[in-house]
Amino acid sequence: MSPLLLLGACAAPRVAFNPRADFSGIKRVAVLSFNGPKGDLAADLMTQSLIDSGADVVERQRLDAVMREQSLSNTGSFDPATARQLGKLLGVDALFVGTVAESTPQSSYIVSHSKDPLVTSVTQVGVGTVHSEGAVMGMPNSQLLSTTANVSLISRMVDVETGSIMWSASMSYEGFDIPSAMSGIADAFIRSLSPIWPGLYKTK
């Protein structure tokens, strides 16, 4: 396995769930677009992880059409009455909403050293873990450095009947790029739901 794939391997989401929530009653769900940059991508990857684990998920195009019809543009618009309305229109028992709290793409930088060992030209490096790609061909005394992509996601599962939060999770993750980091978080979120939600296969 590549060293980069191990960056977030030991990471786990911070999870909370409502002990009074009846997860056995959740048969079908919908995933709304997350707030923040690349929120649609985060929702698509969350949808994919749910489907991979056996959940019955409403097609996002159908969801988007209903959202437009009801003049709802983001998750911040929701209240219990709106959640119930969407539940009836979509035939779902729960909604997944969320926020992309951080989204820093992977970057590469060239570090050049002059003949004077005290003089180095370097472009500011991002916040990701830095690793060396080796020397740059045709550029003596230069090295290519890369940073990983960083993503932080927050997600909640909301009961459409009560508007209550059933489950909530947050996690930060590093990956080759933003999609792989988001996918890693989505998979971890669904693993945390598997022991308490009978609507999922038991993921490893």
C-alpha positions as CSV (number, residue, x, y, z in Angstrom):
1,M,0.0,0.0,0.0
2,S,1.3,3.5,-0.8
3,P,2.5,5.5,2.2
4,L,0.0,8.2,1.3
5,L,-2.9,5.8,1.7
6,L,-1.8,5.3,5.3
7,L,-2.0,9.0,6.2
8,G,-5.5,8.7,7.4
9,A,-5.7,5.0,7.9
10,C,-5.8,5.3,11.7
11,A,-8.1,8.3,11.7
12,A,-11.6,7.9,13.0
13,P,-14.6,10.2,13.0
14,R,-15.8,11.9,16.1
15,V,-19.3,10.4,16.4
16,A,-22.4,11.1,18.5
17,F,-25.8,9.5,18.3
18,N,-29.2,9.9,20.0
19,P,-29.8,6.8,22.2
20,R,-33.5,7.3,21.9
21,A,-33.5,7.3,18.1
22,D,-35.2,4.3,16.3
23,F,-32.7,3.5,13.6
24,S,-34.7,0.3,12.7
25,G,-37.5,2.6,11.3
26,I,-35.1,4.2,8.8
27,K,-35.7,2.4,5.5
28,R,-34.9,5.0,2.9
29,V,-32.8,8.2,3.0
30,A,-31.8,11.2,1.0
31,V,-28.4,13.1,1.0
32,L,-28.6,16.8,0.6
33,S,-25.8,18.9,-0.8
34,F,-23.3,19.8,1.9
35,N,-22.7,23.4,2.7
36,G,-19.3,24.8,1.8
37,P,-16.9,24.4,-1.1
38,K,-17.4,21.1,-3.1
39,G,-20.5,20.4,-1.2
40,D,-22.1,18.6,-4.1
41,L,-19.1,16.3,-4.4
42,A,-19.2,15.5,-0.7
43,A,-22.9,14.6,-1.0
44,D,-22.3,12.4,-4.1
45,L,-19.5,10.5,-2.3
46,M,-21.6,10.1,0.8
47,T,-24.4,8.8,-1.4
48,Q,-22.0,6.3,-3.0
49,S,-20.7,5.1,0.4
50,L,-24.3,4.6,1.6
51,I,-25.3,2.6,-1.5
52,D,-22.1,0.5,-1.2
53,S,-23.2,-0.4,2.3
54,G,-26.7,-1.4,1.2
55,A,-28.7,1.7,2.0
56,D,-31.8,2.7,0.0
57,V,-31.0,6.2,-1.2
58,V,-33.0,8.6,-3.3
59,E,-31.4,9.6,-6.6
60,R,-29.9,13.1,-6.1
61,Q,-31.4,14.5,-9.3
62,R,-34.9,13.7,-8.0
63,L,-33.8,15.3,-4.7
64,D,-32.5,18.4,-6.5
65,A,-35.8,18.7,-8.4
66,V,-37.9,18.6,-5.2
67,M,-35.5,21.2,-3.6
68,R,-36.1,23.6,-6.5
69,E,-39.8,23.1,-6.4
70,Q,-39.9,23.9,-2.7
71,S,-37.5,26.8,-3.1
72,L,-34.9,25.3,-0.8
73,S,-31.3,26.1,-1.7
74,N,-29.3,24.8,1.3
75,T,-29.4,22.7,4.5
76,G,-29.6,25.9,6.6
77,S,-33.3,26.3,5.4
78,F,-34.5,23.3,7.4
79,D,-36.8,23.1,10.3
80,P,-38.9,20.2,11.5
81,A,-41.9,21.1,9.3
82,T,-39.6,21.3,6.2
83,A,-38.0,18.0,7.0
84,R,-41.4,16.3,7.3
85,Q,-42.5,17.9,4.0
86,L,-39.4,16.6,2.2
87,G,-39.9,13.2,3.8
88,K,-43.4,12.9,2.4
89,L,-42.4,14.2,-1.0
90,L,-39.4,12.0,-1.4
91,G,-40.7,9.0,0.6
92,V,-37.7,9.0,2.9
93,D,-37.4,8.5,6.7
94,A,-34.2,10.4,7.2
95,L,-32.1,13.1,5.6
96,F,-28.3,13.4,5.6
97,V,-27.1,17.0,5.7
98,G,-23.5,18.3,6.2
99,T,-20.8,20.9,5.9
100,V,-17.4,20.9,4.2
101,A,-15.5,22.7,6.9
102,E,-12.1,22.6,5.1
103,S,-11.1,21.7,1.5
104,T,-7.4,22.2,0.7
105,P,-6.2,20.7,-2.7
106,Q,-3.1,18.8,-3.2
107,S,-0.2,21.0,-4.5
108,S,3.4,20.6,-5.8
109,Y,6.3,22.9,-5.3
110,I,9.8,23.2,-6.6
111,V,12.6,24.0,-4.2
112,S,15.8,25.3,-5.7
113,H,19.2,25.7,-4.1
114,S,21.8,28.1,-5.3
115,K,25.6,27.5,-5.1
116,D,25.4,29.4,-1.9
117,P,24.0,26.8,0.5
118,L,22.4,29.5,2.6
119,V,20.3,30.7,-0.3
120,T,17.2,28.7,-1.2
121,S,14.2,29.5,-3.4
122,V,11.1,27.9,-2.1
123,T,7.4,28.6,-2.8
124,Q,5.2,28.6,0.3
125,V,4.0,25.1,1.1
126,G,0.4,24.4,2.0
127,V,-0.9,22.8,5.2
128,G,-0.8,19.2,4.0
129,T,1.8,16.6,4.9
130,V,4.9,17.3,2.7
131,H,6.7,14.5,0.9
132,S,9.5,14.5,-1.6
133,E,9.0,13.5,-5.2
134,G,12.8,13.5,-5.8
135,A,15.0,15.6,-8.0
136,V,13.6,17.6,-11.0
137,M,15.1,16.6,-14.3
138,G,17.0,19.4,-16.1
139,M,17.0,21.5,-13.0
140,P,20.2,21.0,-10.9
141,N,20.0,21.5,-7.2
142,S,16.2,21.4,-7.3
143,Q,13.6,19.1,-5.7
144,L,9.9,18.6,-6.2
145,L,7.8,18.6,-3.0
146,S,4.1,17.8,-2.8
147,T,1.5,18.3,-0.2
148,T,-1.6,16.1,0.3
149,A,-5.1,17.3,0.1
150,N,-6.9,18.1,3.4
151,V,-10.6,17.8,3.9
152,S,-12.8,18.2,7.0
153,L,-16.5,17.2,6.9
154,I,-19.4,17.3,9.3
155,S,-22.5,15.3,8.7
156,R,-25.8,14.7,10.5
157,M,-28.7,12.2,10.0
158,V,-32.0,13.9,10.7
159,D,-35.3,12.1,11.4
160,V,-37.9,13.6,9.0
161,E,-40.8,13.0,11.4
162,T,-39.4,14.8,14.4
163,G,-36.6,16.9,12.9
164,S,-34.3,15.5,15.6
165,I,-30.6,14.7,14.9
166,M,-30.2,10.9,15.1
167,W,-26.5,10.7,14.4
168,S,-23.7,13.3,13.9
169,A,-20.0,12.9,12.9
170,S,-17.0,15.0,12.1
171,M,-13.7,14.1,10.7
172,S,-10.5,15.5,9.0
173,Y,-8.6,13.4,6.5
174,E,-5.7,13.6,4.1
175,G,-5.6,12.0,0.7
176,F,-4.0,12.2,-2.7
177,D,-6.7,14.7,-3.8
178,I,-9.9,16.2,-2.5
179,P,-12.2,13.4,-3.9
180,S,-10.1,10.6,-2.3
181,A,-10.0,12.5,1.0
182,M,-13.8,13.0,1.0
183,S,-14.3,9.4,0.0
184,G,-12.2,8.2,2.9
185,I,-14.3,10.4,5.3
186,A,-17.6,9.2,3.8
187,D,-16.6,5.6,4.2
188,A,-15.6,6.1,7.8
189,F,-18.9,7.9,8.5
190,I,-20.9,4.9,7.2
191,R,-18.8,2.4,9.1
192,S,-19.7,4.3,12.3
193,L,-23.4,3.9,11.4
194,S,-23.3,0.2,10.5
195,P,-23.5,-1.1,14.1
196,I,-26.6,0.9,15.0
197,W,-28.5,1.1,11.7
198,P,-30.0,-2.2,10.5
199,G,-30.5,-0.7,7.1
200,L,-26.8,-1.2,6.3
201,Y,-24.8,-4.2,5.6
202,K,-22.3,-4.9,8.4
203,T,-19.2,-3.2,7.0
204,K,-15.7,-4.3,8.0
